[in-house]
């Protein structure tokens, strides 16, 4: 397992679902630990660092709702830990209750595993490294002015299309975070996912020393793309 992989704690009293999520999220590159109760979750949180908590709402003893509320009242690093609630209780008032106590997102059972992955990625992007306040990023021989949408390579201005500018802005604002093709499609002027891939290919030709072996704009198979500054 990659030591830099995002570490997720899955808390659910259903043994079968817990094991399924551990295997499925692991296939998408996440490092996964599990707990069968709020008590086990607290023990794990006290000894390990996590990037996100996937939490069942209805469990014997302390519920996921109660655990979320208590974690948000804390005064340590766990207070800000992103939380996604999973529950069979999908009514609007149930979702509102979860969000009101501090959950970042809410997914009703049964759910599509791929949707869970997309929601996790979205939460991690919101809480990941931000560069909105940075005017310019540098990578390799390139420098990109995020606000102006201007790319320079070896000190020379490189022409970008409007679609390439928006893609590079999106990547530059979330370096190191995998961005799915669906989000790239929504953020660009591409007409379909294939067109997004074509824009990525063209952008690589402008920023990479070897577009066939990209160093900065890399493919994450089955998920999307990730942008590295180093």
C-alpha atoms as a printed R data frame, in Angstrom:
    type eleno elety resid chain resno       x      y       z
1   ATOM     1    CA   UNK     A     1   0.000  0.000   0.000
2   ATOM     2    CA   UNK     A     2   1.242  3.470  -0.898
3   ATOM     3    CA   UNK     A     3   2.202  5.317   2.284
4   ATOM     4    CA   UNK     A     4   0.784  8.525   0.787
5   ATOM     5    CA   UNK     A     5  -2.658  6.976   0.172
6   ATOM     6    CA   UNK     A     6  -5.576  8.671   1.900
7   ATOM     7    CA   UNK     A     7  -6.500  6.769   5.082
8   ATOM     8    CA   UNK     A     8 -10.213  6.126   5.601
9   ATOM     9    CA   UNK     A     9 -11.914  4.703   8.685
10  ATOM    10    CA   UNK     A    10 -15.104  2.752   7.871
11  ATOM    11    CA   UNK     A    11 -17.440  2.287  10.848
12  ATOM    12    CA   UNK     A    12 -20.408 -0.075  10.426
13  ATOM    13    CA   UNK     A    13 -21.860 -2.878  12.546
14  ATOM    14    CA   UNK     A    14 -22.670 -4.918   9.397
15  ATOM    15    CA   UNK     A    15 -19.679 -7.266   8.982
16  ATOM    16    CA   UNK     A    16 -20.427 -8.019   5.335
17  ATOM    17    CA   UNK     A    17 -20.787 -4.368   4.286
18  ATOM    18    CA   UNK     A    18 -17.742 -3.349   6.299
19  ATOM    19    CA   UNK     A    19 -15.583 -5.940   4.558
20  ATOM    20    CA   UNK     A    20 -17.039 -5.064   1.156
21  ATOM    21    CA   UNK     A    21 -16.199 -1.375   1.630
22  ATOM    22    CA   UNK     A    22 -12.710 -2.203   2.847
23  ATOM    23    CA   UNK     A    23 -11.995 -4.214  -0.298
24  ATOM    24    CA   UNK     A    24 -13.714 -1.832  -2.702
25  ATOM    25    CA   UNK     A    25 -12.121  1.357  -1.389
26  ATOM    26    CA   UNK     A    26  -8.782 -0.418  -1.293
27  ATOM    27    CA   UNK     A    27  -9.115 -1.150  -5.010
28  ATOM    28    CA   UNK     A    28  -9.427  2.600  -5.584
29  ATOM    29    CA   UNK     A    29  -6.142  3.287  -3.847
30  ATOM    30    CA   UNK     A    30  -7.388  4.203  -0.390
31  ATOM    31    CA   UNK     A    31  -5.838  2.856   2.785
32  ATOM    32    CA   UNK     A    32  -8.764  1.490   4.812
33  ATOM    33    CA   UNK     A    33  -9.221  0.646   8.487
34  ATOM    34    CA   UNK     A    34 -12.525 -0.605   9.911
35  ATOM    35    CA   UNK     A    35 -14.475 -0.537  13.150
36  ATOM    36    CA   UNK     A    36 -17.757 -2.225  14.107
37  ATOM    37    CA   UNK     A    37 -18.913  0.330  16.685
38  ATOM    38    CA   UNK     A    38 -18.454  3.882  17.861
39  ATOM    39    CA   UNK     A    39 -16.297  2.582  20.719
40  ATOM    40    CA   UNK     A    40 -13.947  0.840  18.296
41  ATOM    41    CA   UNK     A    41 -13.900  3.966  16.136
42  ATOM    42    CA   UNK     A    42 -12.863  6.100  19.111
43  ATOM    43    CA   UNK     A    43 -10.032  3.695  19.879
44  ATOM    44    CA   UNK     A    44  -8.814  3.856  16.271
45  ATOM    45    CA   UNK     A    45  -9.084  7.649  16.163
46  ATOM    46    CA   UNK     A    46  -7.025  7.953  19.326
47  ATOM    47    CA   UNK     A    47  -4.126  5.998  17.882
48  ATOM    48    CA   UNK     A    48  -4.101  6.633  14.130
49  ATOM    49    CA   UNK     A    49  -4.453  9.554  11.739
50  ATOM    50    CA   UNK     A    50  -7.279  9.458   9.211
51  ATOM    51    CA   UNK     A    51  -8.264 11.605   6.249
52  ATOM    52    CA   UNK     A    52 -11.971 10.751   6.309
53  ATOM    53    CA   UNK     A    53 -14.543  8.843   8.364
54  ATOM    54    CA   UNK     A    54 -17.281  6.784   6.659
55  ATOM    55    CA   UNK     A    55 -19.829  6.252   9.399
56  ATOM    56    CA   UNK     A    56 -23.003  4.181   9.673
57  ATOM    57    CA   UNK     A    57 -25.806  6.136  11.308
58  ATOM    58    CA   UNK     A    58 -27.703  3.370  13.118
59  ATOM    59    CA   UNK     A    59 -25.456  1.230  15.341
60  ATOM    60    CA   UNK     A    60 -25.999 -0.443  18.733
61  ATOM    61    CA   UNK     A    61 -24.901  1.776  21.586
62  ATOM    62    CA   UNK     A    62 -23.657  5.164  20.478
63  ATOM    63    CA   UNK     A    63 -25.111  6.048  17.079
64  ATOM    64    CA   UNK     A    64 -23.238  7.582  14.189
65  ATOM    65    CA   UNK     A    65 -25.183 10.783  14.706
66  ATOM    66    CA   UNK     A    66 -24.124 10.976  18.350
67  ATOM    67    CA   UNK     A    67 -20.504 10.191  17.491
68  ATOM    68    CA   UNK     A    68 -20.444 12.876  14.797
69  ATOM    69    CA   UNK     A    69 -21.889 15.469  17.153
70  ATOM    70    CA   UNK     A    70 -19.406 14.581  19.886
71  ATOM    71    CA   UNK     A    71 -16.397 14.664  17.543
72  ATOM    72    CA   UNK     A    72 -17.400 18.095  16.283
73  ATOM    73    CA   UNK     A    73 -17.522 19.392  19.871
74  ATOM    74    CA   UNK     A    74 -13.959 18.250  20.543
75  ATOM    75    CA   UNK     A    75 -10.898 20.438  20.780
76  ATOM    76    CA   UNK     A    76  -8.347 18.297  18.931
77  ATOM    77    CA   UNK     A    77  -7.453 17.514  15.324
78  ATOM    78    CA   UNK     A    78 -10.266 14.956  15.037
79  ATOM    79    CA   UNK     A    79 -12.770 17.819  15.329
80  ATOM    80    CA   UNK     A    80 -12.145 18.754  11.691
81  ATOM    81    CA   UNK     A    81 -12.046 15.190  10.332
82  ATOM    82    CA   UNK     A    82 -14.336 14.936   7.260
83  ATOM    83    CA   UNK     A    83 -17.317 12.650   7.893
84  ATOM    84    CA   UNK     A    84 -19.582 10.908   5.394
85  ATOM    85    CA   UNK     A    85 -22.666  9.268   6.893
86  ATOM    86    CA   UNK     A    86 -24.055  6.007   5.483
87  ATOM    87    CA   UNK     A    87 -27.548  5.001   6.517
88  ATOM    88    CA   UNK     A    88 -30.707  3.201   5.515
89  ATOM    89    CA   UNK     A    89 -32.594  6.226   6.825
90  ATOM    90    CA   UNK     A    90 -32.857  8.310   3.689
91  ATOM    91    CA   UNK     A    91 -35.642 10.747   4.525
92  ATOM    92    CA   UNK     A    92 -34.966 14.467   4.188
93  ATOM    93    CA   UNK     A    93 -35.178 15.062   7.933
94  ATOM    94    CA   UNK     A    94 -32.582 12.351   8.525
95  ATOM    95    CA   UNK     A    95 -30.170 13.940   6.050
96  ATOM    96    CA   UNK     A    96 -30.732 17.351   7.597
97  ATOM    97    CA   UNK     A    97 -30.085 15.982  11.092
98  ATOM    98    CA   UNK     A    98 -26.770 14.517   9.961
99  ATOM    99    CA   UNK     A    99 -25.651 17.711   8.271
100 ATOM   100    CA   UNK     A   100 -26.748 19.833  11.211
101 ATOM   101    CA   UNK     A   101 -24.457 17.997  13.625
102 ATOM   102    CA   UNK     A   102 -21.505 18.478  11.310
103 ATOM   103    CA   UNK     A   103 -21.371 15.666   8.724
104 ATOM   104    CA   UNK     A   104 -19.838 16.682   5.396
105 ATOM   105    CA   UNK     A   105 -22.059 14.463   3.271
106 ATOM   106    CA   UNK     A   106 -24.786 11.841   3.517
107 ATOM   107    CA   UNK     A   107 -25.390  8.745   1.394
108 ATOM   108    CA   UNK     A   108 -28.466  6.559   1.795
109 ATOM   109    CA   UNK     A   109 -28.351  2.754   1.622
110 ATOM   110    CA   UNK     A   110 -28.498  0.943  -0.692
111 ATOM   111    CA   UNK     A   111 -25.947  2.908  -2.707
112 ATOM   112    CA   UNK     A   112 -23.719  2.458  -5.719
113 ATOM   113    CA   UNK     A   113 -20.129  1.900  -4.545
114 ATOM   114    CA   UNK     A   114 -18.833  4.133  -7.331
115 ATOM   115    CA   UNK     A   115 -21.000  6.983  -6.045
116 ATOM   116    CA   UNK     A   116 -19.453  6.525  -2.615
117 ATOM   117    CA   UNK     A   117 -15.967  6.847  -4.132
118 ATOM   118    CA   UNK     A   118 -16.964 10.009  -6.011
119 ATOM   119    CA   UNK     A   119 -18.433 11.572  -2.869
120 ATOM   120    CA   UNK     A   120 -15.315 10.698  -0.877
121 ATOM   121    CA   UNK     A   121 -13.100 12.246  -3.543
122 ATOM   122    CA   UNK     A   122 -15.253 15.389  -3.579
123 ATOM   123    CA   UNK     A   123 -15.019 15.756   0.222
124 ATOM   124    CA   UNK     A   124 -11.253 15.245   0.171
125 ATOM   125    CA   UNK     A   125 -10.861 17.856  -2.555
126 ATOM   126    CA   UNK     A   126 -12.784 20.379  -0.500
127 ATOM   127    CA   UNK     A   127 -10.609 19.676   2.510
128 ATOM   128    CA   UNK     A   128  -7.334 19.090   0.659
129 ATOM   129    CA   UNK     A   129  -4.508 21.440  -0.189
130 ATOM   130    CA   UNK     A   130  -5.849 24.729  -1.480
131 ATOM   131    CA   UNK     A   131  -4.090 27.246  -3.653
132 ATOM   132    CA   UNK     A   132  -6.926 29.652  -4.410
133 ATOM   133    CA   UNK     A   133  -4.948 32.396  -2.650
134 ATOM   134    CA   UNK     A   134  -1.805 31.602  -4.660
135 ATOM   135    CA   UNK     A   135  -1.513 33.726  -7.788
136 ATOM   136    CA   UNK     A   136   1.014 31.533  -9.594
137 ATOM   137    CA   UNK     A   137   2.246 27.929  -9.462
138 ATOM   138    CA   UNK     A   138   5.522 26.617 -10.854
139 ATOM   139    CA   UNK     A   139   6.215 23.073 -12.030
140 ATOM   140    CA   UNK     A   140   9.118 21.805 -14.068
141 ATOM   141    CA   UNK     A   141  10.017 24.393 -16.693
142 ATOM   142    CA   UNK     A   142   6.546 25.941 -16.467
143 ATOM   143    CA   UNK     A   143   4.875 28.739 -14.553
144 ATOM   144    CA   UNK     A   144   1.108 29.260 -14.572
145 ATOM   145    CA   UNK     A   145  -0.716 32.421 -13.530
146 ATOM   146    CA   UNK     A   146  -3.979 31.022 -12.177
147 ATOM   147    CA   UNK     A   147  -5.958 34.264 -12.290
148 ATOM   148    CA   UNK     A   148  -4.775 35.410 -15.725
149 ATOM   149    CA   UNK     A   149  -4.746 31.929 -17.193
150 ATOM   150    CA   UNK     A   150  -1.267 32.512 -18.620
151 ATOM   151    CA   UNK     A   151   1.268 29.706 -19.037
152 ATOM   152    CA   UNK     A   152   4.976 30.270 -19.511
153 ATOM   153    CA   UNK     A   153   7.514 27.589 -20.338
154 ATOM   154    CA   UNK     A   154  11.229 28.384 -20.155
155 ATOM   155    CA   UNK     A   155  10.198 32.027 -19.910
156 ATOM   156    CA   UNK     A   156   8.201 31.936 -23.152
157 ATOM   157    CA   UNK     A   157   4.439 32.422 -23.292
158 ATOM   158    CA   UNK     A   158   2.520 29.273 -24.311
159 ATOM   159    CA   UNK     A   159  -0.841 29.647 -26.040
160 ATOM   160    CA   UNK     A   160  -3.707 27.829 -24.323
161 ATOM   161    CA   UNK     A   161  -7.263 27.328 -25.490
162 ATOM   162    CA   UNK     A   162 -10.054 28.426 -23.146
163 ATOM   163    CA   UNK     A   163 -10.745 24.780 -22.301
164 ATOM   164    CA   UNK     A   164  -7.083 24.116 -21.492
165 ATOM   165    CA   UNK     A   165  -6.975 27.178 -19.251
166 ATOM   166    CA   UNK     A   166  -9.971 26.004 -17.231
167 ATOM   167    CA   UNK     A   167  -8.550 22.504 -16.877
168 ATOM   168    CA   UNK     A   168  -5.142 23.787 -15.775
169 ATOM   169    CA   UNK     A   169  -6.788 26.172 -13.298
170 ATOM   170    CA   UNK     A   170  -8.742 23.295 -11.787
171 ATOM   171    CA   UNK     A   171  -5.625 21.154 -11.443
172 ATOM   172    CA   UNK     A   172  -3.434 24.002 -10.168
173 ATOM   173    CA   UNK     A   173  -5.923 24.765  -7.395
174 ATOM   174    CA   UNK     A   174  -5.893 21.144  -6.159
175 ATOM   175    CA   UNK     A   175  -2.396 19.706  -6.692
176 ATOM   176    CA   UNK     A   176  -2.020 16.123  -5.592
177 ATOM   177    CA   UNK     A   177  -5.780 15.496  -5.601
178 ATOM   178    CA   UNK     A   178  -7.309 13.052  -8.092
179 ATOM   179    CA   UNK     A   179  -9.993 14.716 -10.222
180 ATOM   180    CA   UNK     A   180 -12.542 12.464 -11.927
181 ATOM   181    CA   UNK     A   181 -13.416 12.731 -15.607
182 ATOM   182    CA   UNK     A   182 -17.019 13.604 -14.766
183 ATOM   183    CA   UNK     A   183 -15.914 16.667 -12.790
184 ATOM   184    CA   UNK     A   184 -13.462 17.671 -15.504
185 ATOM   185    CA   UNK     A   185 -16.262 17.430 -18.043
186 ATOM   186    CA   UNK     A   186 -18.497 19.636 -15.888
187 ATOM   187    CA   UNK     A   187 -15.742 22.234 -15.458
188 ATOM   188    CA   UNK     A   188 -14.622 22.395 -19.085
189 ATOM   189    CA   UNK     A   189 -16.091 23.202 -22.475
190 ATOM   190    CA   UNK     A   190 -15.595 19.629 -23.665
191 ATOM   191    CA   UNK     A   191 -18.684 17.972 -25.068
192 ATOM   192    CA   UNK     A   192 -18.018 14.512 -23.668
193 ATOM   193    CA   UNK     A   193 -15.540 12.506 -21.618
194 ATOM   194    CA   UNK     A   194 -13.551 11.545 -24.708
195 ATOM   195    CA   UNK     A   195 -13.119 15.241 -25.508
196 ATOM   196    CA   UNK     A   196 -11.755 15.756 -21.985
197 ATOM   197    CA   UNK     A   197  -9.123 13.089 -22.643
198 ATOM   198    CA   UNK     A   198  -8.177 14.848 -25.887
199 ATOM   199    CA   UNK     A   199  -7.757 18.163 -24.043
200 ATOM   200    CA   UNK     A   200  -5.585 16.426 -21.458
201 ATOM   201    CA   UNK     A   201  -3.399 15.010 -24.231
202 ATOM   202    CA   UNK     A   202  -2.997 18.451 -25.815
203 ATOM   203    CA   UNK     A   203  -2.261 20.075 -22.468
204 ATOM   204    CA   UNK     A   204   0.437 17.491 -21.766
205 ATOM   205    CA   UNK     A   205   2.179 18.417 -25.009
206 ATOM   206    CA   UNK     A   206   2.468 21.971 -23.715
207 ATOM   207    CA   UNK     A   207   3.643 21.295 -20.151
208 ATOM   208    CA   UNK     A   208   5.463 17.945 -20.165
209 ATOM   209    CA   UNK     A   209   9.018 17.183 -21.273
210 ATOM   210    CA   UNK     A   210   7.754 13.802 -22.450
211 ATOM   211    CA   UNK     A   211   3.955 13.769 -22.973
212 ATOM   212    CA   UNK     A   212   3.982  9.971 -23.271
213 ATOM   213    CA   UNK     A   213   5.581  9.687 -19.815
214 ATOM   214    CA   UNK     A   214   3.955 12.604 -17.987
215 ATOM   215    CA   UNK     A   215   5.529 13.816 -14.780
216 ATOM   216    CA   UNK     A   216   3.013 16.482 -13.784
217 ATOM   217    CA   UNK     A   217  -0.383 15.635 -15.328
218 ATOM   218    CA   UNK     A   218  -0.737 11.936 -14.583
219 ATOM   219    CA   UNK     A   219  -3.492  9.389 -15.182
220 ATOM   220    CA   UNK     A   220  -5.026  7.610 -12.196
221 ATOM   221    CA   UNK     A   221  -6.427  4.506 -13.842
222 ATOM   222    CA   UNK     A   222 -10.148  4.027 -13.347
223 ATOM   223    CA   UNK     A   223 -10.503  7.370 -11.585
224 ATOM   224    CA   UNK     A   224  -9.268 10.390 -13.539
225 ATOM   225    CA   UNK     A   225  -6.186 12.573 -13.396
226 ATOM   226    CA   UNK     A   226  -3.894 14.090 -10.775
227 ATOM   227    CA   UNK     A   227  -1.599 17.119 -11.095
228 ATOM   228    CA   UNK     A   228   1.795 17.255  -9.392
229 ATOM   229    CA   UNK     A   229   3.833 20.419  -8.954
230 ATOM   230    CA   UNK     A   230   7.127 18.645  -8.221
